[in-house]
Amino acid sequence: MKKIRCALAVAAMSTVLLSGVADAAPAKYRHSEAAAQFRKAGISWVSSKGCSDWNKRGCTSFTNINKTTVAGVIAFKKLSKCPVVITAGTEVGHASGKYSHRNGYKVDMSTKGGCLDRYITRHFKKAGTRSDGAKLYKSPSGNVYAREGNHWDVTYYNGRA
C-alpha cells in the first residue's frame, strides 16, 4: 500500500511539474524595453494618433509584447535587409485569440517601399489564403506573414525570422 501511495504521489507531482512547464507564459517586455530593442536594431514605428497607450485604438504599443516577437522582428530585418516600420503592436483593437496582437505574438509592418513584399513573396513559402482573403506566407522557421491591405500582419511563434 505504501508503494502505491508513493507511486501515485510521484505521478501527481510529475503531472504538476510538466503541466506548469508546458503552460508557462512567454516572457514579455514593457513598452519602453521593446522600443529600446527595436531602436537599437534600426526598426522604427508609427502611430496614427502619435501615442503608445495599449488601451487606445490608433496607438502603437509594445506593452506585454513577447520577447520572441521582438527577436523575430529584429531577425527578419537582418535577414531581409529591408527597412522595417511597425504600424501596430499590442494595442487594443485587433482580432482576439491566443496568437493575437494583444497577447504579444503579432506586429503589423508597413509595405511602403515594396522591399517587404519582394522579400517575403520570394523567400517564404505560400501557405494559402486566410478567411478574410489575406495571402499567407510561412517562413522556414514557422512564422506566418499575412498580406493585409497596406501592411503585413506577422505572427511570431519563435524568435527567428
Backbone bond lengths (Angstrom), bond angles and torsions (degrees), N, CA, C in turn:
res aa  C-N    CA-C-N  psi(-1)  N-CA   C-N-CA  omega(-1)  CA-C   N-CA-C  phi
1 M - - - 1.453 - - 1.525 110.18 -
2 K 1.336 116.58 -40.34 1.457 121.55 -179.03 1.539 110.02 -63.66
3 K 1.348 117.44 -39.32 1.461 121.57 179.30 1.523 111.03 -65.50
4 I 1.330 116.94 -37.93 1.464 121.05 -179.48 1.521 109.98 -66.19
5 R 1.363 116.52 -45.70 1.464 120.47 178.68 1.520 110.68 -61.12
6 C 1.293 116.90 -41.53 1.469 122.11 180.00 1.531 109.57 -63.66
7 A 1.326 116.83 -44.80 1.470 121.28 179.68 1.522 110.78 -63.11
8 L 1.334 117.45 -41.13 1.457 121.25 178.02 1.525 111.44 -65.11
9 A 1.313 116.32 -40.29 1.457 120.55 178.97 1.523 110.88 -63.93
10 V 1.330 117.73 -42.40 1.467 121.98 178.07 1.531 109.86 -63.76
11 A 1.330 117.46 -43.70 1.463 121.57 179.68 1.529 110.60 -62.65
12 A 1.316 116.43 -43.34 1.461 120.27 179.78 1.525 110.78 -64.42
13 M 1.319 117.14 -42.27 1.463 121.55 179.34 1.530 110.28 -64.29
14 S 1.314 117.16 -41.36 1.465 121.33 178.51 1.517 110.75 -61.37
15 T 1.324 116.44 -42.69 1.464 120.80 179.30 1.518 110.44 -62.49
16 V 1.317 117.43 -44.95 1.463 121.69 179.23 1.520 110.07 -61.80
17 L 1.317 117.49 -48.11 1.456 120.72 -178.66 1.521 111.93 -63.85
18 L 1.319 117.59 -45.34 1.454 120.41 -178.77 1.518 112.08 -68.06
19 S 1.330 117.91 -39.82 1.461 119.11 -179.83 1.519 110.12 -68.58
20 G 1.310 118.56 -32.87 1.456 121.43 177.23 1.509 111.82 -64.71
21 V 1.321 116.91 -37.59 1.459 121.23 179.14 1.519 110.01 -72.61
22 A 1.308 117.32 -45.80 1.461 121.63 -177.15 1.521 111.69 -65.38
23 D 1.317 117.69 -32.07 1.458 121.47 -176.43 1.525 112.89 -97.95
24 A 1.314 117.86 9.42 1.459 121.11 -177.55 1.525 110.14 -61.97
25 A 1.318 115.93 136.72 1.459 121.33 178.69 1.527 109.85 -73.60
26 P 1.341 116.91 147.94 1.461 119.09 178.14 1.529 110.87 -66.65
27 A 1.323 115.82 152.13 1.465 121.28 177.03 1.525 109.04 -67.64
28 K 1.307 116.74 139.33 1.468 123.16 -174.44 1.524 112.26 -118.18
29 Y 1.329 114.89 157.82 1.465 122.80 171.46 1.524 109.33 -109.76
30 R 1.320 115.89 153.48 1.458 121.33 164.22 1.522 106.16 -79.85
31 H 1.318 117.84 163.18 1.466 121.03 -178.43 1.533 110.94 -54.81
32 S 1.309 116.75 -49.35 1.470 120.30 -175.99 1.527 112.32 -62.61
33 E 1.322 117.24 -35.51 1.470 120.85 179.24 1.527 111.32 -68.04
34 A 1.331 116.34 -46.09 1.467 120.19 179.17 1.531 110.25 -65.45
35 A 1.332 116.20 -43.03 1.470 120.23 179.47 1.529 110.42 -58.99
36 A 1.315 117.21 -40.27 1.472 120.88 178.67 1.529 111.00 -64.32
37 Q 1.333 117.30 -40.10 1.468 121.05 178.23 1.534 110.28 -64.62
38 F 1.324 116.96 -44.92 1.461 121.02 178.98 1.528 110.91 -63.23
39 R 1.321 116.22 -46.68 1.465 121.03 -179.65 1.528 110.72 -57.61
40 K 1.329 116.13 -45.87 1.470 122.02 179.89 1.537 111.39 -60.02
41 A 1.338 117.24 -32.61 1.461 122.53 -178.74 1.530 112.71 -88.00
42 G 1.333 117.21 -1.04 1.457 120.27 -179.72 1.516 113.93 80.43
43 I 1.317 116.27 22.46 1.462 122.14 178.89 1.520 108.22 -100.00
44 S 1.324 115.76 130.74 1.465 119.28 -179.62 1.524 110.08 -110.03
45 W 1.310 116.34 173.84 1.456 121.82 178.53 1.510 109.11 -149.34
46 V 1.310 115.02 155.06 1.455 122.13 178.25 1.517 108.91 -131.56
47 S 1.320 114.47 159.13 1.452 121.77 178.18 1.518 107.08 -138.36
48 S 1.318 117.27 131.96 1.463 119.75 -179.66 1.524 111.71 -63.42
49 K 1.323 117.13 -24.28 1.461 120.47 179.98 1.531 112.59 -110.02
50 G 1.335 117.24 6.36 1.465 120.51 176.82 1.518 113.79 65.21
51 C 1.346 117.54 38.93 1.455 120.19 -176.60 1.531 110.78 -142.92
52 S 1.327 114.85 170.26 1.470 120.22 179.49 1.530 112.07 -129.64
53 D 1.314 118.07 18.90 1.467 122.99 -179.83 1.525 109.86 -73.85
54 W 1.304 117.05 118.10 1.469 119.49 -174.73 1.523 112.80 -73.15
55 N 1.330 117.90 -7.02 1.462 121.55 177.29 1.527 113.01 -100.69
56 K 1.347 118.16 7.62 1.464 121.51 -179.88 1.522 110.75 -122.00
57 R 1.322 115.10 128.83 1.470 120.50 174.93 1.523 109.09 -62.93
58 G 1.318 115.48 144.24 1.461 119.95 178.55 1.512 113.47 90.22
59 C 1.321 117.55 -9.90 1.466 121.36 175.02 1.526 107.99 -88.19
60 T 1.310 117.13 162.56 1.465 120.99 171.58 1.520 106.47 -119.51
61 S 1.319 115.11 110.20 1.458 121.27 -175.31 1.523 110.97 -119.17
62 F 1.331 114.76 148.30 1.458 121.26 174.05 1.521 110.91 -115.86
63 T 1.327 117.17 15.26 1.460 121.80 177.86 1.529 109.25 -60.28
64 N 1.323 116.46 126.18 1.471 123.65 179.74 1.523 114.42 64.89
65 I 1.314 117.52 23.57 1.465 120.27 175.06 1.528 107.95 -72.36
66 N 1.317 116.90 143.84 1.463 120.41 179.14 1.523 110.20 -67.98
67 K 1.316 115.68 141.10 1.462 119.77 176.95 1.523 110.40 -61.49
68 T 1.328 117.25 -33.22 1.471 119.77 178.53 1.531 111.31 -69.28
69 T 1.332 117.92 -29.68 1.465 120.47 176.61 1.517 109.66 -66.86
70 V 1.322 116.62 -45.88 1.471 120.79 178.42 1.528 109.40 -60.38
71 A 1.323 116.97 -46.73 1.469 120.96 178.98 1.524 110.96 -61.39
72 G 1.331 117.64 -37.94 1.458 121.93 179.14 1.516 112.59 -65.10
73 V 1.330 117.01 -42.76 1.469 121.16 178.18 1.531 109.55 -63.11
74 I 1.320 116.33 -44.52 1.469 120.60 179.87 1.532 110.46 -63.92
75 A 1.328 117.18 -43.10 1.465 120.64 178.25 1.525 110.67 -63.19
76 F 1.333 117.62 -39.62 1.465 121.13 178.27 1.522 110.72 -62.55
77 K 1.331 117.05 -44.42 1.471 120.16 179.73 1.530 110.74 -60.36
78 K 1.319 116.50 -44.53 1.477 120.37 179.95 1.521 111.21 -63.76
79 L 1.319 117.08 -43.46 1.457 122.47 -177.61 1.530 111.85 -68.07
80 S 1.329 116.21 -47.02 1.463 121.28 -175.10 1.521 113.07 -79.80
81 K 1.327 116.52 -25.26 1.466 122.92 -174.34 1.535 111.66 61.25
82 C 1.323 116.10 22.02 1.459 122.33 177.81 1.528 110.17 -92.23
83 P 1.340 116.54 150.01 1.462 117.79 168.99 1.531 107.99 -67.76
84 V 1.313 117.25 134.58 1.465 120.97 -179.97 1.525 108.73 -116.92
85 V 1.332 114.43 124.56 1.462 121.71 176.41 1.518 106.78 -123.36
86 I 1.320 115.97 116.74 1.465 121.55 179.36 1.524 108.77 -83.96
87 T 1.327 115.67 130.45 1.464 120.82 -179.44 1.526 112.67 -110.47
88 A 1.331 117.14 -8.30 1.469 120.99 176.74 1.517 108.94 -159.21
89 G 1.324 114.48 145.91 1.456 121.27 178.54 1.516 110.43 -129.94
90 T 1.319 116.39 -115.89 1.462 121.75 -173.67 1.523 114.02 -100.14
91 E 1.310 117.45 4.34 1.468 120.62 -176.80 1.522 112.41 -62.83
92 V 1.306 115.01 159.41 1.461 122.41 -179.94 1.530 109.52 -63.19
93 G 1.335 115.27 151.80 1.458 119.37 173.79 1.511 115.12 114.27
94 H 1.321 117.99 4.71 1.461 121.33 178.49 1.523 109.40 -107.37
95 A 1.333 114.98 166.41 1.462 120.05 176.37 1.528 109.89 -58.73
96 S 1.308 115.95 150.28 1.465 120.49 -178.03 1.520 111.05 -93.09
97 G 1.302 115.89 -176.56 1.454 122.16 179.41 1.513 109.79 126.75
98 K 1.318 115.44 166.99 1.465 120.23 -177.12 1.518 111.92 -57.67
99 Y 1.331 117.59 -49.03 1.464 121.53 -176.45 1.526 109.98 -97.42
100 S 1.316 116.26 59.04 1.461 122.31 -174.19 1.529 111.68 -107.56
101 H 1.332 113.85 172.96 1.462 120.38 173.10 1.526 109.39 -58.75
102 R 1.304 115.81 -51.49 1.465 121.50 -174.53 1.531 112.04 -59.14
103 N 1.334 116.65 -33.52 1.464 120.59 179.28 1.524 113.25 -85.53
104 G 1.334 116.90 3.54 1.461 120.78 171.61 1.507 117.07 92.07
105 Y 1.330 117.90 6.12 1.468 121.04 -176.44 1.522 113.80 -91.91
106 K 1.333 118.12 -16.42 1.459 120.42 -171.27 1.517 113.47 -124.36
107 V 1.324 113.76 151.57 1.458 122.63 166.08 1.521 107.03 -137.66
108 D 1.316 116.16 157.08 1.456 121.76 169.95 1.520 107.06 -105.74
109 M 1.343 115.89 140.24 1.460 121.79 179.49 1.517 109.46 -124.74
110 S 1.321 116.32 134.50 1.456 122.88 -179.65 1.522 111.61 -63.32
111 T 1.328 115.29 144.81 1.466 120.52 176.98 1.530 111.19 -97.82
112 K 1.316 117.57 2.13 1.463 121.44 -178.12 1.527 110.14 -53.73
113 G 1.302 115.85 130.40 1.460 120.86 179.80 1.518 113.92 97.21
114 G 1.331 118.13 -24.53 1.456 121.79 174.42 1.515 116.98 84.36
115 C 1.315 119.19 -8.42 1.465 121.06 -177.47 1.532 111.61 -61.74
116 L 1.325 117.74 -44.24 1.468 120.68 -179.77 1.524 110.64 -63.03
117 D 1.342 116.66 -43.49 1.468 120.12 178.15 1.519 110.62 -56.78
118 R 1.327 116.22 -49.88 1.469 120.16 -178.15 1.522 110.97 -62.04
119 Y 1.327 117.73 -46.69 1.455 120.41 -176.32 1.537 111.40 -65.02
120 I 1.312 116.64 -51.43 1.473 120.77 -175.50 1.521 111.21 -62.61
121 T 1.323 117.35 -46.59 1.468 119.47 -176.29 1.531 112.55 -71.57
122 R 1.311 118.24 -22.73 1.468 120.90 179.54 1.527 113.56 -91.21
123 H 1.333 117.39 -28.17 1.465 120.46 -172.59 1.527 115.46 -110.16
124 F 1.326 117.21 -17.16 1.451 120.43 -178.67 1.525 109.53 -109.14
125 K 1.320 115.58 152.67 1.458 122.15 -175.27 1.537 110.90 -81.33
126 K 1.336 116.08 134.65 1.461 119.94 174.39 1.522 108.39 -59.05
127 A 1.335 115.78 137.28 1.460 119.96 -176.91 1.524 111.67 -129.65
128 G 1.324 116.90 27.50 1.452 120.49 176.62 1.513 113.28 94.97
129 T 1.317 114.10 -160.87 1.458 121.92 -178.23 1.517 108.51 -130.18
130 R 1.318 116.44 134.23 1.459 121.92 178.23 1.528 109.69 -74.07
131 S 1.316 117.54 163.16 1.470 122.13 -176.50 1.532 112.49 -59.61
132 D 1.328 118.07 -24.19 1.473 121.08 178.05 1.527 112.32 -88.65
133 G 1.330 116.95 3.72 1.455 121.32 177.94 1.524 115.22 95.48
134 A 1.333 117.34 -5.24 1.471 120.39 -179.78 1.524 110.00 -68.64
135 K 1.333 116.10 130.98 1.464 121.02 176.51 1.522 108.08 -74.63
136 L 1.335 116.37 135.92 1.458 122.26 -176.38 1.531 110.88 -108.26
137 Y 1.322 114.50 142.51 1.461 122.26 174.73 1.518 107.33 -133.87
138 K 1.327 115.68 141.50 1.461 120.90 -178.29 1.523 108.96 -116.78
139 S 1.326 115.78 128.92 1.458 120.44 178.10 1.527 109.22 -76.63
140 P 1.327 118.40 161.93 1.465 120.52 178.07 1.530 113.11 -57.30
141 S 1.331 117.68 -26.25 1.462 120.23 179.84 1.528 112.77 -87.18
142 G 1.347 117.74 -1.64 1.456 120.41 174.57 1.512 116.59 99.90
143 N 1.325 118.51 0.18 1.459 120.52 177.61 1.524 109.29 -77.97
144 V 1.337 116.44 152.07 1.457 120.92 -174.08 1.528 110.75 -114.96
145 Y 1.338 114.96 129.58 1.458 123.85 -178.98 1.524 107.48 -113.21
146 A 1.326 117.76 118.45 1.464 122.75 -178.18 1.528 108.73 -113.55
147 R 1.334 116.35 125.14 1.471 121.41 -178.43 1.519 108.55 -84.30
148 E 1.338 116.05 107.14 1.468 122.88 179.64 1.524 108.94 -116.21
149 G 1.311 118.32 114.78 1.466 121.13 174.35 1.511 113.53 46.05
150 N 1.339 116.81 -111.63 1.466 122.00 -175.79 1.526 113.59 -101.30
151 H 1.321 117.07 20.97 1.471 119.20 -179.69 1.532 111.00 -156.09
152 W 1.320 114.16 167.44 1.468 122.40 172.41 1.514 107.59 -103.05
153 D 1.312 116.98 127.08 1.464 124.30 174.59 1.532 105.05 -95.48
154 V 1.326 116.68 111.41 1.465 120.39 -171.37 1.529 110.98 -113.88
155 T 1.320 115.84 129.71 1.454 122.19 177.07 1.529 107.85 -106.65
156 Y 1.327 115.15 118.25 1.479 120.80 179.63 1.523 109.23 -102.09
157 Y 1.317 114.65 115.64 1.456 121.11 176.68 1.519 110.84 -92.97
158 N 1.334 116.21 -12.54 1.465 121.36 -179.39 1.523 108.42 -154.14
159 G 1.301 116.88 174.90 1.459 122.20 -175.20 1.512 115.19 -87.44
160 R 1.332 116.71 20.73 1.455 120.23 178.36 1.530 109.77 -110.73
161 A 1.328 116.10 168.00 1.466 120.01 -179.56 1.516 108.91 -75.69
